Amino acid sequence: MPVMALAVMSHTVVDAAVNILPVILPLLADRFQLSYGQVGVAAALMSLSSSIIQPILGWFADRWRTAWFIPVGIAWTGIFMGCVGLVPN
């Protein structure tokens, strides 16, 4: 049971971090003087890349022993979403 609870909490954190992009896009647009088109492209690329990468990684995780995907994925998302505020340009 603790493993399942950890997996559920991890999934929630990753989904929350990924879904924060639409919320911070107006802030990023203002900070970096992005046009509406550029903001739209950023949102579309995020959605498209997620839609392509998730099934591929899911296939790898189902095919081979990849328990390390869970902690690495959570750390990867947390680190890079946390660094968004530090980007100078």
KASUL-V325009 format. One record per residue. N is the residue number from 1. PHI is phi in whole degrees, 0 to 359 (NA if undefined). OMEGA is omega in whole degrees, 0 to 359 (999 if undefined). BURIAL is I if it has 9 or more other ideal C-beta (glycine too) atoms within 8 Angstrom, else O. Layout:
N_PHI_OMEGA_BURIAL, N_PHI_OMEGA_BURIAL
//
This chain:
1_NA_180_O, 2_299_179_O, 3_294_179_O, 4_295_178_O, 5_297_178_O, 6_296_179_O, 7_296_179_I, 8_296_179_O, 9_295_179_O, 10_296_180_I, 11_297_179_O, 12_298_180_O, 13_296_180_I, 14_296_179_I, 15_298_179_O, 16_294_180_O, 17_293_180_I, 18_291_182_I, 19_280_177_O, 20_281_182_I, 21_305_179_I, 22_300_180_O, 23_286_183_O, 24_269_180_I, 25_302_177_I, 26_299_178_O, 27_293_178_O, 28_292_179_I, 29_298_179_I, 30_291_183_O, 31_293_185_O, 32_254_180_O, 33_52_179_O, 34_272_176_O, 35_280_177_O, 36_298_178_O, 37_296_179_O, 38_294_177_I, 39_296_178_I, 40_297_178_O, 41_295_179_O, 42_299_179_I, 43_294_180_I, 44_294_179_O, 45_295_178_O, 46_297_181_I, 47_293_181_O, 48_295_181_O, 49_296_178_O, 50_295_181_I, 51_293_180_O, 52_271_186_O, 53_288_184_O, 54_301_178_O, 55_295_179_O, 56_295_179_O, 57_295_176_I, 58_298_178_O, 59_297_178_O, 60_298_181_I, 61_295_179_I, 62_284_186_O, 63_277_183_O, 64_237_179_O, 65_287_185_O, 66_226_179_O, 67_297_180_O, 68_289_178_O, 69_301_185_I, 70_296_181_I, 71_293_179_O, 72_293_179_O, 73_297_179_I, 74_293_179_I, 75_296_180_O, 76_303_181_O, 77_297_181_I, 78_298_181_I, 79_295_185_O, 80_285_175_O, 81_290_176_I, 82_290_180_O, 83_279_182_O, 84_303_181_I, 85_289_181_O, 86_265_183_O, 87_291_183_O, 88_281_180_O, 89_204_999_O
//
